[in-house]
Amino acid sequence: MSASTADPSVSGGDFHGGVQTNDQIPSPDTLRKVDNHRVLDRHGQSHSFKSLYSGPGTSNRVLIIFVRHFFCGSCQEFLRTLSESITPKVLEPLADSTSLIIIGCGDPALIEMYEKETNCPFPIYTDPTRQLYQDLGMMCSLAMGPQPAYIRKSMVRVVVESMAQALSYLPWGLAHKSGNSRQIGGEFLFEPLDHHSENAGDEAKRVKWCHRMKTTRDHTEIPDLMRVLGIDSKGMNLSGEQSS
């Protein structure tokens, strides 16, 4: 699949089953197209997308996770579970230095809230234009799909807590600025073209693996992400520590 040719704000998958997408690796042309797209940090400062995964100070491998709007309780549950299992300490022993980055689509003023709500130890950015989502082939849908293992609350509680969060930001004018509620995301693992380079973090990179969500609750399950990253989950508990 090429970068999405359809308008991502219009999808027959809304409410009625998942969208028709796949996990085909983005082409080199697509990556060149998105390299200079801009994302914002919590201070509203702009960064090129490429600078998140390639260049000075970046890890050899970078897993970029695209989430839905910042009040999405399902994505918050995903990040809570992920943050308990794939901690910086768990990533340290990997042969290839590996880091994670989160990208949402709402107002950057909500990033600090999102970080606290999810206990996420990884950098969080946002693409309010959603251009990255569109060009990397991510779609729009309101279909929920089956409940994944990473959601450990009832969906009633997830929805109620999400609505309460949004209402709490009414005084700051941010209740409706969490991002497009129909936008769904995915996960993209960037790695060097040349693994033998001593400065692989600075080298050109490709997407080795990716997953595009088909429903609002279709993030990759945590054990599957661990396998993709080469993390041995045997003997590990939810906090990422070795079990006795």
Backbone as JSON, one array per atom type, in Angstrom:
{
  "sequence": "MSASTADPSVSGGDFHGGVQTNDQIPSPDTLRKVDNHRVLDRHGQSHSFKSLYSGPGTSNRVLIIFVRHFFCGSCQEFLRTLSESITPKVLEPLADSTSLIIIGCGDPALIEMYEKETNCPFPIYTDPTRQLYQDLGMMCSLAMGPQPAYIRKSMVRVVVESMAQALSYLPWGLAHKSGNSRQIGGEFLFEPLDHHSENAGDEAKRVKWCHRMKTTRDHTEIPDLMRVLGIDSKGMNLSGEQSS",
  "N": [[0.85, -1.2, 0.0], [0.55, 2.15, -0.86], [1.33, 5.45, 0.42], [-1.49, 6.74, 2.06], [-4.1, 7.22, -0.18], [-6.59, 8.04, 0.06], [-8.9, 10.4, 1.45], [-8.27, 10.88, 4.79], [-10.18, 11.67, 6.58], [-12.55, 10.66, 5.86], [-14.18, 7.71, 5.98], [-15.36, 4.48, 5.34], [-15.2, 2.71, 7.37], [-16.01, 3.76, 9.77], [-17.57, 3.13, 12.76], [-18.55, 0.69, 11.72], [-17.05, -1.99, 11.68], [-13.53, -2.68, 11.02], [-11.14, -0.57, 9.27], [-9.99, -0.88, 5.88], [-6.87, -1.64, 5.62], [-3.29, -2.23, 5.63], [-0.17, -3.76, 6.68], [2.01, -2.99, 5.21], [5.38, -2.1, 4.52], [6.48, 1.27, 4.59], [7.48, 2.94, 1.61], [10.77, 3.96, 0.33], [10.38, 6.39, -1.02], [8.08, 7.36, 0.24], [9.06, 7.74, 2.84], [10.95, 9.73, 2.38], [9.21, 11.74, 1.72], [7.89, 12.26, 4.13], [9.88, 12.95, 5.89], [10.48, 15.67, 6.43], [8.17, 16.62, 7.54], [6.51, 18.31, 10.2], [6.58, 18.02, 13.76], [5.31, 18.76, 17.05], [6.62, 19.63, 20.26], [6.02, 19.51, 23.85], [6.24, 22.16, 24.49], [5.41, 23.44, 22.3], [7.31, 23.75, 20.39], [8.8, 23.24, 17.2], [9.78, 20.32, 15.38], [11.54, 18.38, 12.96], [10.18, 15.41, 11.54], [12.03, 13.43, 10.85], [14.17, 13.99, 12.54], [13.51, 12.77, 14.88], [14.1, 10.11, 14.7], [16.52, 9.76, 13.44], [19.88, 10.83, 13.28], [22.13, 12.96, 15.23], [22.47, 11.8, 18.54], [20.29, 10.07, 18.51], [18.86, 6.8, 19.0], [20.01, 3.55, 17.8], [17.86, 1.99, 16.94], [14.5, 2.99, 16.64], [11.34, 3.01, 17.91], [8.38, 4.25, 16.86], [5.36, 5.31, 18.05], [2.13, 5.91, 17.12], [-0.61, 7.46, 18.46], [-4.14, 7.85, 19.24], [-6.49, 10.53, 19.77], [-5.72, 12.76, 22.52], [-7.4, 12.37, 24.72], [-8.25, 9.82, 24.53], [-9.23, 6.99, 26.09], [-8.61, 4.3, 25.63], [-6.16, 4.27, 24.25], [-4.65, 5.46, 26.22], [-4.71, 3.46, 28.16], [-3.27, 1.53, 26.75], [-0.72, 2.74, 26.66], [-0.16, 2.9, 29.39], [0.07, 0.18, 30.09], [2.14, -0.57, 28.36], [4.18, 1.1, 29.35], [4.69, 0.01, 31.81], [5.79, -2.4, 31.16], [7.7, -2.28, 29.02], [10.2, -0.79, 29.82], [12.69, 1.88, 30.13], [14.83, 0.64, 31.43], [14.5, -2.03, 30.72], [15.07, -1.86, 28.04], [17.76, -1.27, 27.95], [19.69, -3.51, 27.94], [19.62, -4.47, 25.31], [21.13, -5.45, 22.22], [21.22, -3.66, 20.08], [20.98, -0.22, 20.51], [17.95, 1.11, 21.65], [15.0, 3.05, 21.45], [11.87, 4.6, 22.38], [9.21, 6.54, 21.02], [6.41, 8.67, 21.28], [3.63, 9.78, 19.39], [0.98, 12.0, 19.13], [-2.13, 13.63, 18.12], [-3.17, 16.01, 18.97], [-3.56, 19.18, 20.73], [-0.48, 20.65, 21.69], [-0.41, 21.57, 24.31], [-1.64, 19.67, 25.84], [0.1, 17.61, 26.2], [1.66, 17.31, 28.55], [-0.3, 16.57, 30.44], [-1.03, 14.13, 29.31], [1.29, 12.62, 29.51], [1.49, 12.38, 32.31], [-0.91, 11.04, 32.93], [-0.54, 8.56, 31.75], [1.81, 7.64, 32.76], [4.06, 7.65, 31.17], [7.38, 7.15, 30.21], [8.66, 8.0, 27.99], [9.55, 10.24, 25.25], [7.05, 12.54, 24.11], [5.25, 13.73, 21.37], [3.39, 15.78, 19.04], [1.23, 15.82, 16.18], [-0.72, 17.92, 15.0], [-1.77, 18.47, 12.48], [-2.14, 16.06, 11.3], [-0.9, 15.12, 9.08], [1.29, 13.4, 8.93], [0.12, 10.99, 9.77], [-1.66, 10.53, 7.65], [0.07, 10.37, 5.39], [1.66, 8.21, 6.03], [-0.08, 6.18, 5.81], [-2.04, 5.66, 7.74], [-5.37, 5.41, 9.0], [-8.86, 6.48, 9.38], [-11.36, 5.82, 11.78], [-14.19, 4.86, 13.77], [-14.8, 2.45, 14.71], [-14.71, 0.0, 17.23], [-13.78, -2.64, 17.56], [-12.56, -5.86, 18.82], [-11.93, -6.19, 22.4], [-8.7, -5.56, 23.54], [-5.93, -7.24, 25.23], [-4.36, -5.4, 26.56], [-6.0, -3.48, 27.63], [-7.2, -3.06, 30.71], [-9.32, -2.24, 32.16], [-12.9, -1.89, 32.51], [-14.86, -1.11, 29.61], [-16.82, 0.76, 30.03], [-15.84, 2.2, 32.21], [-13.5, 3.19, 31.03], [-14.53, 4.91, 29.05], [-16.04, 6.73, 30.6], [-14.03, 7.91, 32.21], [-12.5, 9.09, 30.23], [-14.28, 11.04, 29.21], [-14.56, 12.59, 31.51], [-11.98, 13.6, 31.81], [-11.81, 15.25, 29.54], [-13.81, 17.15, 30.11], [-12.69, 18.35, 32.35], [-10.85, 20.03, 31.29], [-12.19, 22.1, 30.18], [-12.17, 24.79, 31.31], [-9.74, 25.78, 30.37], [-10.02, 25.88, 27.7], [-9.39, 23.62, 26.24], [-10.79, 21.31, 25.95], [-11.84, 20.43, 23.56], [-9.66, 20.03, 22.0], [-8.08, 17.8, 21.76], [-7.48, 16.31, 19.57], [-8.4, 14.75, 16.44], [-11.14, 12.63, 16.78], [-11.62, 10.43, 15.21], [-9.27, 9.61, 14.13], [-7.0, 7.0, 13.79], [-4.09, 5.13, 14.78], [-0.83, 3.68, 14.87], [2.19, 1.63, 14.79], [5.66, 2.07, 14.18], [8.78, 0.81, 13.38], [11.95, 2.01, 13.2], [15.14, 1.43, 11.78], [18.75, 1.23, 11.25], [20.06, 1.32, 7.89], [22.54, 0.24, 7.52], [23.75, -1.95, 9.6], [26.26, -2.41, 10.54], [27.61, -0.12, 10.9], [29.5, 2.08, 12.96], [28.32, 4.3, 13.9], [25.52, 4.0, 13.91], [23.18, 5.21, 14.75], [23.21, 7.67, 13.56], [22.97, 7.18, 10.91], [21.34, 6.68, 7.66], [17.98, 5.52, 7.77], [15.49, 2.93, 7.75], [12.08, 1.7, 7.68], [11.64, -1.12, 9.43], [9.62, -2.73, 10.39], [6.09, -2.51, 10.75], [2.84, -1.57, 11.99], [-0.46, -0.88, 11.26], [-3.29, 0.49, 12.71], [-6.56, -0.96, 12.69], [-8.88, -0.55, 13.98], [-10.2, 1.37, 16.77], [-9.05, 0.24, 18.96], [-6.79, -1.21, 18.39], [-3.99, -1.31, 18.79], [-0.73, -2.8, 18.7], [-0.36, -5.72, 20.61], [1.28, -5.88, 23.81], [3.11, -8.1, 24.42], [3.66, -8.91, 21.79], [4.89, -6.63, 20.73], [7.18, -6.68, 22.29], [8.43, -8.97, 21.31], [8.96, -8.12, 18.7], [10.88, -6.19, 19.23], [12.87, -7.74, 20.22], [12.97, -8.4, 22.88], [13.31, -10.47, 25.61], [10.72, -11.81, 27.18], [10.44, -13.73, 29.08], [10.11, -14.66, 32.4], [9.6, -12.1, 33.28], [7.84, -9.57, 35.03], [4.89, -7.41, 35.14], [5.99, -4.92, 35.66], [8.32, -4.88, 34.36], [10.53, -5.82, 35.62], [12.83, -8.43, 36.53], [11.44, -11.5, 37.44], [11.47, -13.3, 40.51]],
  "CA": [[0.0, 0.0, 0.0], [1.25, 3.42, -0.87], [0.77, 6.4, 1.4], [-2.95, 6.78, 1.88], [-4.58, 8.08, -1.25], [-7.94, 8.48, 0.41], [-9.02, 11.43, 2.48], [-8.37, 10.13, 6.03], [-11.33, 12.11, 7.39], [-13.73, 9.99, 5.35], [-13.91, 6.28, 5.99], [-16.51, 3.6, 5.5], [-15.02, 1.89, 8.54], [-16.53, 4.4, 10.97], [-18.58, 2.38, 13.5], [-18.96, -0.59, 11.12], [-15.91, -2.82, 11.37], [-12.26, -1.99, 10.83], [-10.83, -0.04, 7.96], [-9.2, -1.75, 5.01], [-5.49, -1.2, 5.53], [-2.39, -3.35, 5.84], [1.06, -3.43, 7.38], [3.11, -2.89, 4.24], [6.44, -1.18, 4.9], [6.51, 2.49, 3.75], [8.54, 2.95, 0.6], [11.75, 5.04, 0.49], [9.78, 7.66, -1.48], [7.18, 7.83, 1.29], [9.87, 8.24, 3.95], [11.51, 11.04, 1.98], [8.11, 12.7, 1.75], [7.49, 12.62, 5.5], [11.04, 13.33, 6.7], [10.47, 17.08, 6.83], [6.94, 16.98, 8.23], [6.83, 18.85, 11.52], [5.85, 17.64, 14.97], [5.48, 19.74, 18.11], [6.82, 19.1, 21.59], [5.1, 20.04, 24.86], [6.37, 23.61, 24.53], [4.96, 23.96, 21.02], [8.44, 23.91, 19.49], [8.68, 22.38, 16.03], [10.88, 19.42, 15.06], [11.27, 17.55, 11.79], [9.91, 14.02, 11.88], [13.27, 12.66, 10.71], [15.07, 14.23, 13.67], [13.12, 11.92, 15.99], [14.62, 8.75, 14.58], [17.81, 9.71, 12.76], [20.71, 12.0, 13.52], [22.88, 12.97, 16.49], [21.76, 11.54, 19.79], [19.2, 9.1, 18.39], [19.23, 5.39, 19.16], [20.1, 2.79, 16.55], [16.49, 1.64, 16.57], [13.5, 3.87, 17.26], [9.95, 2.61, 17.71], [7.49, 5.41, 16.95], [3.98, 4.87, 18.27], [1.12, 6.93, 16.85], [-1.82, 7.22, 19.24], [-5.32, 8.62, 18.84], [-6.58, 11.82, 20.45], [-5.11, 12.7, 23.85], [-8.36, 11.92, 25.73], [-8.66, 8.44, 24.22], [-8.93, 6.12, 27.22], [-8.03, 3.04, 25.18], [-4.73, 4.51, 23.99], [-4.01, 5.7, 27.52], [-4.51, 2.15, 28.74], [-2.17, 0.9, 26.01], [0.56, 3.31, 27.09], [0.09, 2.5, 30.77], [0.55, -1.2, 30.08], [3.45, -0.55, 27.72], [5.16, 1.78, 30.2], [5.02, -0.89, 32.9], [6.45, -3.6, 30.65], [8.87, -1.94, 28.2], [10.79, 0.37, 30.49], [14.06, 2.16, 29.69], [15.73, -0.37, 32.0], [14.36, -3.25, 29.91], [15.68, -1.62, 26.73], [19.21, -1.08, 28.07], [20.56, -4.63, 27.56], [19.49, -4.86, 23.91], [22.37, -5.29, 21.46], [21.06, -2.39, 19.37], [20.33, 0.78, 21.35], [16.55, 1.21, 21.22], [14.19, 4.02, 22.19], [10.47, 4.73, 21.96], [8.67, 7.9, 20.91], [4.96, 8.68, 21.11], [3.1, 10.93, 18.65], [-0.46, 12.15, 19.11], [-2.6, 14.56, 17.09], [-3.9, 17.09, 19.61], [-2.85, 20.4, 21.09], [0.7, 20.35, 22.51], [-0.65, 21.92, 25.71], [-2.16, 18.49, 26.53], [1.12, 16.56, 26.29], [2.04, 17.1, 29.95], [-1.37, 15.78, 31.03], [-0.99, 12.78, 28.73], [2.44, 11.96, 30.12], [1.17, 12.05, 33.71], [-2.0, 10.07, 32.98], [-0.08, 7.26, 31.27], [3.11, 7.33, 33.37], [4.93, 7.34, 30.05], [8.73, 7.68, 30.4], [9.24, 8.27, 26.67], [9.17, 11.55, 24.7], [5.75, 12.62, 23.46], [5.11, 14.84, 20.43], [2.07, 15.79, 18.41], [1.07, 16.26, 14.78], [-2.11, 18.37, 14.89], [-2.22, 18.47, 11.08], [-2.36, 14.65, 10.97], [-0.31, 14.82, 7.78], [2.09, 12.18, 9.07], [-0.8, 9.84, 9.8], [-2.17, 10.3, 6.31], [1.11, 9.97, 4.43], [2.16, 6.89, 6.41], [-1.11, 5.19, 5.53], [-2.96, 5.42, 8.85], [-6.71, 5.73, 8.55], [-9.81, 7.0, 10.36], [-12.47, 4.93, 12.06], [-14.71, 4.86, 15.13], [-15.08, 1.06, 15.06], [-13.92, -0.36, 18.4], [-13.15, -3.93, 17.44], [-12.52, -6.62, 20.08], [-11.14, -5.59, 23.47], [-7.37, -6.17, 23.63], [-5.46, -7.59, 26.58], [-3.72, -4.27, 27.23], [-7.02, -2.69, 28.34], [-7.5, -3.83, 31.91], [-10.51, -1.67, 32.77], [-14.11, -2.05, 31.72], [-14.99, -0.03, 28.63], [-17.64, 1.82, 30.63], [-14.93, 3.04, 33.0], [-12.6, 3.88, 30.1], [-15.28, 6.0, 28.41], [-16.39, 7.74, 31.61], [-12.81, 8.62, 32.58], [-12.12, 9.91, 29.08], [-15.17, 12.2, 29.19], [-14.25, 13.43, 32.66], [-10.74, 14.31, 31.48], [-12.11, 16.32, 28.58], [-14.57, 18.19, 30.81], [-11.82, 19.05, 33.29], [-10.04, 21.01, 30.55], [-13.05, 23.16, 29.65], [-11.75, 26.15, 31.7], [-8.56, 26.2, 29.6], [-10.35, 25.86, 26.28], [-8.7, 22.49, 25.61], [-11.65, 20.13, 25.96], [-12.09, 19.99, 22.18], [-8.4, 20.15, 21.26], [-7.27, 16.6, 21.99], [-7.2, 15.69, 18.29], [-9.56, 14.18, 15.74], [-11.52, 11.39, 17.46], [-11.66, 9.31, 14.28], [-7.94, 9.23, 13.68], [-6.35, 5.87, 14.46], [-2.64, 5.23, 14.6], [-0.05, 2.49, 14.58], [3.55, 1.57, 15.3], [6.66, 1.98, 13.11], [10.12, 0.59, 13.91], [13.02, 2.47, 12.32], [16.46, 0.89, 12.09], [19.74, 1.65, 10.25], [20.27, 0.51, 6.69], [23.81, -0.44, 7.71], [23.87, -2.3, 11.02], [27.66, -2.55, 10.9], [28.19, 1.21, 11.11], [29.77, 2.41, 14.36], [27.45, 5.42, 14.25], [24.27, 3.63, 13.25], [22.12, 6.15, 15.11], [23.28, 8.83, 12.67], [22.89, 6.74, 9.52], [20.01, 6.6, 7.04], [17.19, 4.45, 8.35], [14.31, 2.43, 7.05], [11.11, 1.06, 8.56], [11.8, -2.58, 9.36], [8.34, -3.36, 10.76], [5.05, -1.55, 11.13], [1.46, -2.03, 12.17], [-1.47, 0.19, 11.18], [-4.51, 0.09, 13.41], [-7.78, -1.12, 11.89], [-9.96, -0.08, 14.84], [-9.71, 2.3, 17.79], [-8.4, -0.51, 20.04], [-5.99, -2.19, 17.65], [-2.54, -1.23, 18.96], [-0.06, -4.1, 18.84], [-0.32, -6.19, 22.0], [2.6, -5.66, 24.39], [4.02, -9.23, 24.17], [4.07, -8.9, 20.38], [5.89, -5.56, 20.6], [8.42, -7.14, 22.91], [9.06, -9.89, 20.36], [9.49, -7.32, 17.6], [12.08, -5.49, 19.71], [13.87, -8.7, 20.65], [13.0, -8.44, 24.34], [12.92, -11.76, 26.16], [9.74, -11.54, 28.24], [10.41, -14.85, 30.02], [10.5, -14.32, 33.76], [9.4, -10.69, 33.58], [6.51, -9.21, 35.47], [4.35, -6.25, 34.44], [6.8, -3.74, 35.87], [9.52, -4.99, 33.56], [11.63, -6.34, 36.42], [12.97, -9.87, 36.51], [10.75, -12.17, 38.53], [12.33, -14.2, 41.28]],
  "C": [[0.87, 1.23, 0.0], [0.71, 4.29, 0.24], [-0.69, 6.61, 1.06], [-3.35, 7.76, 0.8], [-5.98, 8.59, -0.96], [-7.88, 9.58, 1.45], [-9.2, 10.72, 3.81], [-9.53, 10.57, 6.91], [-12.61, 11.46, 6.93], [-13.44, 8.51, 5.26], [-15.18, 5.49, 6.19], [-16.39, 2.73, 6.72], [-15.58, 2.5, 9.8], [-17.71, 3.6, 11.51], [-18.78, 0.96, 12.99], [-17.75, -1.4, 10.71], [-14.67, -2.0, 11.11], [-12.07, -1.5, 9.42], [-9.99, -1.03, 7.17], [-7.8, -1.15, 4.85], [-4.6, -2.41, 5.71], [-1.11, -2.86, 6.48], [2.26, -3.41, 6.43], [4.09, -1.8, 4.66], [6.39, 0.07, 4.01], [7.7, 2.48, 2.81], [9.56, 4.05, 0.91], [11.2, 6.39, 0.04], [8.85, 8.23, -0.42], [7.97, 8.41, 2.45], [10.51, 9.58, 3.61], [10.44, 12.12, 2.04], [7.8, 13.18, 3.16], [8.64, 13.12, 6.36], [10.97, 14.75, 7.24], [9.13, 17.54, 7.39], [7.29, 17.4, 9.65], [5.96, 18.25, 12.62], [6.18, 18.67, 16.05], [5.73, 19.04, 19.44], [5.88, 19.79, 22.58], [5.14, 21.55, 24.96], [5.89, 24.27, 23.23], [6.09, 24.18, 20.03], [8.4, 22.84, 18.41], [9.95, 21.57, 15.79], [10.54, 18.67, 13.78], [11.03, 16.12, 12.24], [11.19, 13.2, 11.84], [14.17, 12.81, 11.91], [14.72, 13.35, 14.87], [13.78, 10.55, 15.92], [16.0, 8.65, 13.93], [18.6, 10.98, 13.04], [21.39, 11.93, 14.88], [22.0, 12.7, 17.7], [20.63, 10.54, 19.7], [19.74, 7.69, 18.57], [19.35, 4.72, 17.8], [18.71, 2.44, 16.03], [15.53, 2.53, 17.33], [12.11, 3.36, 16.9], [9.07, 3.83, 17.92], [6.05, 4.91, 16.99], [3.04, 6.05, 18.06], [-0.16, 6.56, 17.6], [-2.97, 8.06, 18.69], [-5.32, 9.95, 19.59], [-6.14, 11.68, 21.91], [-6.08, 12.32, 24.97], [-8.84, 10.5, 25.49], [-8.25, 7.53, 25.37], [-8.28, 4.81, 26.82], [-6.54, 3.19, 24.91], [-3.99, 4.79, 25.29], [-3.76, 4.38, 28.23], [-3.36, 1.41, 28.06], [-0.83, 1.42, 26.51], [0.86, 2.98, 28.55], [0.68, 1.1, 30.83], [1.95, -1.28, 29.47], [4.52, 0.02, 28.65], [5.55, 0.94, 31.41], [5.89, -2.04, 32.44], [7.73, -3.3, 29.88], [9.46, -0.65, 28.75], [12.16, 0.68, 29.9], [15.06, 1.14, 30.22], [15.68, -1.66, 31.21], [15.06, -3.08, 28.57], [17.2, -1.58, 26.79], [20.05, -2.27, 27.6], [20.52, -5.02, 26.08], [20.78, -4.56, 23.15], [22.36, -3.99, 20.66], [20.37, -1.4, 20.3], [18.95, 1.09, 20.78], [15.81, 2.22, 22.09], [12.79, 4.05, 21.6], [10.08, 6.19, 21.95], [7.18, 7.8, 20.64], [4.55, 9.93, 20.35], [1.58, 10.89, 18.69], [-0.87, 13.17, 18.05], [-3.37, 15.74, 17.67], [-3.03, 18.3, 19.89], [-1.64, 20.06, 21.97], [0.53, 20.69, 23.99], [-1.18, 20.74, 26.52], [-1.1, 17.4, 26.72], [1.5, 16.28, 27.74], [0.99, 16.27, 30.67], [-1.27, 14.33, 30.59], [0.15, 11.97, 29.34], [2.13, 11.5, 31.54], [0.1, 10.96, 33.79], [-1.53, 8.66, 32.62], [1.2, 6.78, 31.94], [4.15, 6.99, 32.3], [6.32, 7.96, 30.24], [9.4, 8.11, 29.09], [8.77, 9.62, 26.13], [7.85, 11.49, 23.96], [5.69, 13.89, 22.61], [3.69, 14.81, 19.86], [2.13, 16.34, 17.0], [-0.39, 16.68, 14.59], [-2.65, 18.38, 13.47], [-2.64, 17.08, 10.62], [-1.78, 14.28, 9.6], [0.57, 13.57, 7.83], [1.22, 10.93, 9.05], [-1.26, 9.5, 8.38], [-1.1, 9.74, 5.39], [1.74, 8.62, 4.77], [1.08, 5.81, 6.34], [-2.04, 4.86, 6.68], [-4.32, 6.04, 8.52], [-7.56, 6.34, 9.67], [-10.95, 6.01, 10.53], [-12.93, 5.16, 13.49], [-15.08, 3.45, 15.57], [-14.16, 0.64, 16.2], [-13.17, -1.67, 18.22], [-13.14, -4.66, 18.78], [-11.64, -5.95, 21.12], [-9.8, -6.31, 23.59], [-6.97, -6.45, 25.08], [-4.88, -6.39, 27.31], [-4.72, -3.35, 27.93], [-7.51, -3.51, 29.52], [-8.67, -3.26, 32.7], [-11.73, -2.03, 31.93], [-14.23, -0.88, 30.75], [-15.87, 1.09, 29.15], [-16.74, 2.77, 31.43], [-14.0, 3.83, 32.1], [-13.28, 5.1, 29.49], [-15.59, 7.11, 29.4], [-15.16, 8.56, 32.0], [-12.35, 9.54, 31.46], [-12.97, 11.18, 29.01], [-14.87, 13.15, 30.34], [-12.97, 14.23, 32.43], [-11.03, 15.5, 30.58], [-12.84, 17.48, 29.29], [-13.69, 18.99, 31.77], [-10.97, 20.11, 32.61], [-10.89, 22.09, 29.87], [-12.58, 24.56, 30.05], [-10.56, 26.68, 30.9], [-8.8, 26.18, 28.1], [-9.72, 24.7, 25.53], [-9.56, 21.24, 25.49], [-11.88, 19.57, 24.56], [-10.81, 20.04, 21.33], [-7.49, 18.95, 21.47], [-6.87, 15.92, 20.69], [-8.47, 15.09, 17.7], [-9.9, 12.81, 16.33], [-11.56, 10.19, 16.53], [-10.29, 8.83, 13.83], [-7.41, 8.05, 14.49], [-4.89, 5.84, 14.03], [-1.96, 3.93, 14.24], [1.35, 2.59, 15.14], [4.53, 1.33, 14.14], [8.05, 1.87, 13.73], [11.17, 0.98, 12.86], [14.35, 1.86, 12.76], [17.43, 1.28, 10.98], [19.76, 0.73, 9.03], [21.53, -0.33, 6.84], [24.01, -0.72, 9.19], [25.32, -2.37, 11.48], [28.33, -1.2, 11.14], [28.39, 1.46, 12.6], [28.86, 3.54, 14.84], [26.07, 5.2, 13.63], [23.14, 4.59, 13.57], [22.07, 7.35, 14.19], [23.06, 8.47, 11.22], [21.45, 6.8, 9.0], [19.27, 5.38, 7.6], [15.99, 4.1, 7.49], [13.31, 1.98, 8.1], [11.24, -0.44, 8.36], [10.47, -3.3, 9.55], [7.34, -2.27, 11.07], [3.71, -2.24, 11.3], [0.55, -0.82, 12.12], [-2.76, -0.31, 11.81], [-5.7, 0.0, 12.44], [-9.02, -0.65, 12.66], [-9.35, 0.82, 15.91], [-8.97, 1.59, 18.92], [-7.45, -1.56, 19.46], [-4.49, -1.9, 17.7], [-1.97, -2.64, 19.07], [0.0, -4.5, 20.31], [1.12, -6.14, 22.51], [3.54, -6.87, 24.2], [4.52, -9.29, 22.72], [5.09, -7.8, 20.11], [7.24, -5.98, 21.18], [9.16, -8.1, 21.98], [9.67, -9.13, 19.19], [10.8, -6.65, 17.99], [13.18, -6.45, 20.17], [14.03, -8.76, 22.15], [12.51, -9.81, 24.8], [11.99, -11.51, 27.34], [9.68, -12.66, 29.26], [10.9, -14.39, 31.39], [10.34, -12.87, 34.11], [7.98, -10.45, 34.06], [6.06, -7.91, 34.79], [5.18, -5.0, 34.61], [8.08, -3.76, 35.05], [10.71, -5.51, 34.33], [11.67, -7.86, 36.3], [12.24, -10.47, 37.7], [11.71, -13.09, 39.24], [11.91, -15.64, 41.06]]
}
